[in-house]
């Protein structure tokens, strides 16, 4: 082997060097030998023992020597054009050489040859994003309904055979597939203007800023001539939709502290020059998108009455008078109205309704007749991030992982375009009936490498606050619960071994507790029994218990309908959230008899017990004290601040809540004192420490690397 291309590096073993266009680095003989061994087995996981046998060729090698050599090799291979290390760590398995895809570089060179230039995103070491583009499109486990009730089926629309009027499945071949964006971070929400000449997309940068980018397309499959960037140091810009029959782009701008929010109209009719006009103010983060009518008079959007956890109604605001009409009231639970899309002529408004069951309904609203027509109801919980119209306006288009679902408006018939393995469509915008710009971002794929656990000491004292990342291992860590009897132990979930498992950290040492069937379904809802013996958690709607004394996993309920669970104060059972049909309610499970008893009858989620052993739960963004599960239950809190999730965590005499822009709040029930803070992170969940009120843990979002692609397809023969 004379030379080998490793991303931007050319590796020449003969002279112990790696070089790029600007520099040559000479490697120590040991590092050269290591790298050569990895290049002989690209992509294969090499165990530490294999390295010892092949490189050191000794019966014993100090672990520190291996760690030091791997660290030095990683450092040597660092390159600004490669955002992630070429050497990947596989927890408890070994290491592998991950060669970057070279096709993107070819496309980029071609684009630059046609005059396209990109702006480099600024990197800030140690920072984790405040917000990502996913928040504008329901992303990830952002809602408690998704994060705490993790019963989602696979994002693939084809795997479920119970669709009403089962769709006709059409297998497709990919004719063209090209990467068309190259910034670091998430490039998402592609949207084409009405004349198909301007492509807008969102860019969530690694330093936490979110900006909107508008590109003028050239001839062919997406060659770009120039880009306009909408950005600001103190604001986050979220793309909403193009206005029908125009080059006007609707953008939501939110200040980083969450105090200012407004909808803005960017007129690109004289691209690259543009004019911007503020349309109206908004309440803050919402799970969904907005749409301006073709005549510019109306703004359609979804809004909840109690923060991010409350259900969204469909509203229409007259931009001339400021009057707001409720087109569809929010359901009693669930996310309510989310994605919106006006037809090309502006005559019909399509939207997705997420009811209490989290099973999406697809509707069309006719502004002239004020009629709502349901086109389809998907029979499984699924977060849909895209909604578009076909180019002839005859069908609605829904991306779903490995395919695209097309629903005919006239007769409600369905067709499923099934793509080959390796093509993931989370969002899309059609250039033609067989061409689209896509993002591979889906709620499931994002969780694989985009969540991380941190420890926060003195969270409400800015001067003394200390934040520690718990692990830098490849993959995601998500849920966490500290042992009630041992402050030095906590249980957490991680996908370090290729699938989600339950782990234990005891005095700084991580131990894998479970060997569940490998898949990509997240494990969540971790909760300890009060005596510290059992750990309850759920996965794919099933309840599991782990006995820490016997070191044994117990599959307690395999009903595919269980969400978050909390132990009774006497440890005799658990209170569960269960999803049955179209409703979420609380049930009590007796561990001895396995008997289930329904506790609430008009929706209830996220049960908790206070210091006195009194049961509390949430309904439509409100905190209630349980009395009888009906009309006598007492409403304690409702959320009026859209910066916060309407979800309160009870820990002793403390009440915590948080927001996705990093907002954190602590209320002391005894003294009445409330403390607030804002962290430089996008918070997905917080986990109070029962032993130390000045310390808590949090799940934060870490920006993955996701680019836009252009694809063209044809029927498979």
C-alpha positions, 0 to 999 in steps of 0.5 A: 500500500503506497498511499491511501486517502483518509478524508482530507488526509493522504496517508503514506506509510512508507515515509510515516506521513499524512498530508493535506493541501497545506501541510505534511505531518510526520507520524511516530512509528507506533502511530503509523503502525496503528493507522496502517492497521486501521486502514487495512480494516476500514469500518471494522471494530478492532478490539483492544486485545487485537491491537495489542496482538497486532501492534505491540505484540506483547502478552501485556500492555498497560491500558494507559499506553493504549489510551495515550496512543489512541489519543495521539492518533486522534489528535494527529488526524484532526482536521477542520474539514472533518467535524468528527474524529476519524477514529470512532470509539465503540464502548466496551468493544474497541475502535474503528476507522470511519472514512468520510463520504467523499461524494459531498466534496465532489458536489461542493467543488462542482457548485463552487465552479459555478460561482457558489461560495459558502460562509464558514460557521464560527466554532466556539469550543465547549458550547452546546446549542441553545436551540436547534431547528428541530424546535420549529418542527416538533423535534426529537423528544422535545415534548413531554408527550414524546419524551416521557411517553416514549411508545413510538413505533418505527418512523417507517410508514411502510412497516404498519399494515393497519393503515385505513385503506392500506396504501398501494406500495410503489418501490422506487429506485434512486436515479440521482442523490447529491449532498447540496449543503456543507455547513457544520451542524443541522441543515434542515427544513428545505422549502422551495418558493412557488416558482421553484427558483429559491430554496430556503432552509434552516441552519442550526450551528454548533455554537447555538445560533440558528439562522435562515438561508435562502439560495438561488438555484441554477440549472439542473439538480440544485447547482447554486449561484448564491445565498442570502443568510438571515442571522443575528447574534441575539435572535434565533431565526426559524423558517416557517413557509413560503407565501403562496404565489410569491417569493415572500418567506415567513420567518419566526424570530425569537430572542435567545432569552425568549422575551421577544418573538415575532413573525417576519415577512422577507420579500425576495422578489428582487433576490438577492436584495430583500425587504423585511416587514414585521407582521405580528408578535408571537408567544414564543416557541411552539410545536408547529409551523405558521403560514401566511395567506396568498393575499397576505391578509391572514396568518395561520398558526398553532398555539397552546394556552399553557406552554410547550406541553399544552395542546395547540389550537389552530388560529387565524390572525387578521394582519390588518385588524389584529383580530384572532379567530379560533379555527379549531380548538385544542384537543384535551390532551396531545400536541394538537395542531402542528405542521401547516401547508397551504396549497400552491394557489392558497385555497386550501390549508393542510394541517396535522392534528396530534390528538391525545393518542399521539396518532396523527390525523391529516386534515384540510381546511377550506378558508372560504367554506370554513370546513375541516375535512379529515383525509387520513388517520395514522394508527400508530404514534408518530412524529411527522416533521414534513407536510407538502402538496404535490406540484399539481395540488391533487395530493398531500405528501408526508415523508416517513423515514424510508418512504413518502406517503401520498394521499389523494385529496379527491378520493383519499386513496393512498400510495406509498413510495418506498425508497431503497435502504439507506435513504431516509426522508424526514422532511422534503420539498418537491421540485417535481413529482419525482424530485425533491430536496430532503433532510434525513432528520427524523425524531428517531434518527436524531436521538442516536447521537444528539443527546447528552447528560450533564451535571449542574452544580449550583444551577441558580448561582451564576458565579459558582455554577459548574457544569460537567458533561458526564461522558464523551463516549460516542452515542447518546445518553438520555434519561437519569435517576439518582439512587434514593439511598446512595448519592454516589450511584445513578441509573441512566440510559445509553445507546453506547453498544448500538442499542439502548440499554440501562446502565449504572454509574457507581462511584464513577464507574459505568456498568451495563445492567441490561442486554435487551434486544438490539434496536434503536428504540429509546429506553426512558422513564427511569424511576427507583423504588424508595428502598433502592432495590428496583429500577423501573423503566419503559421501552416500546411501551413495555414496563421493565424492572431491574432488581439491583440485589439479584442483578436480574431483569423482570419484564413486568408489563408487555402491553405496548401501552405503558409510558412513564411510571413512578413508585408508590411511597410504600413500594408496593406498586407503581402509578403508570401512564397508559395509552389506550385507544385515543386517551392517556390516563393514569393506572395503578399496578399492584406488584403482588397481584399484577392487578391494574386499576384506572385512576384518572378518567379524563386524561392524565400523564406524568404522575408524581408524589410530593413529600407527604405522599400525595399523588400529583399529575398533569393534564393539558399543561396543568399540575393537579392534585389527585382526589378521585381522578375526576372533577374533584381533582385540584388544579394547582398550577397552570403555565403562563410563560411560554419559555417553560414547559408546563411540566413540574417536577416534585422533589421533596419540598421543591418544584422544578420546571425548565424550558428548551432555551435553557430556562430553569426555575425552582420554587420552594413550597415552604418559603414561597421563594422562586429562583430562576436561571438560564443555562447555555444549553438546549434542555430536553429534560432535567433530573433533580438530585434527591440528596442535594438541592444544589445539584441536578442533572439534565439531558441536553441536545447536542447538534449532530451533523446533518446536510440537505440532499437532492434526490430523484427517483423512478419506479423500480422495474 
